[in-house]
Amino acid sequence: MSQELLQIIKKTAIDAVETSNPMQIAFGTIESLNPLVVKIEQKLSIGEIFLIQTDTFKRYTDKKIGDKLVLIRMQGGQQYLILDRM
């Protein structure tokens, strides 16, 4: 019986993590450079306050409106980490 209970607890924990979507890959397009605004999957425009820029992304000097980006949506969907341009 205790083995059964352990399996139920493990399955419940795995299901909880999977449904919470701790991180998710997203794609976006630069809409504005100053301030930085990124449109996520043609639905939502995200302002600079919600964007975490990597050092690599900050070093790009030739960013332009229309550039495509790969992002990771952080848990809760409030912040996005910009991984790189495509």
N, C-alpha and C positions, 0 to 999 in steps of 0.2 A: 504494500500500500504506500509506503513512504517513497518508493521509486516512482510510482505513478504521480504522486504529488509533486515530486521534483521535476518530472517531465512537463507537467501542467504549468509550473512556475516558469520554467525555461521558455516554453512556447509563448506564454503571456508576455515575458520580457522582450523576446524577439519581435513579437507582433507590435508591441508598444514603440520600439525603436523604428521599425519599418513604417508605421503610420505617422510618426512625427516628422518624417522627412528632414533629418538633421542638416543635410546639405543637398543641393540640387544644381546641376549644370544649367546655365541659362545663356542665351545669346542676345546681344544688344547692338544698337547702332548709336554712334555719337550724334546728338542733336545740336549741342552747343559746347563750345570750348571754354568760355569764361563767363559765367561759371560752368563747370562740366555738368552736362545733362546727358543721360543715356536712356534711350527708349528700349525697353525690354520686350522682346518678342512681339513687337507692334501693338502693345496694349498699354503699357505703363511707362511714364517718364519718371526717371529716378534722378534726383538732384545730388550734388556733390556731397552733401552731408551724409547720405546713405551709401556712398561708394567708397570702398577701401582700395586705394591705388598701390600696387606693388612698386618697388623701386624701378624695376624694369620698365613698367608702363610710364612712370614719371619721367624717365630719361628720354622717351621718344620725343623728338623735337618736331617731327613732321606729322603730328596728329591733325586730322581734319574732319570736318563734319561729314558724316556718311561712313566713316570707318566702322567696320564690323568688329565686335569684341566677343570674347569668351569670358563668362563670369561664373562665379559660384555663389548661389543664393545661400546665405547663412541661415541657421535655424531660426524659425519665426518669420523669415522673409523680410526683415527690416533692413538688413544690410547686404550688399553685394561686393564680393572681392573680384576686382578686375584681374584676370589671369594674363591675358595677352590680346593682341590684335590678331585677326584672321587674315 
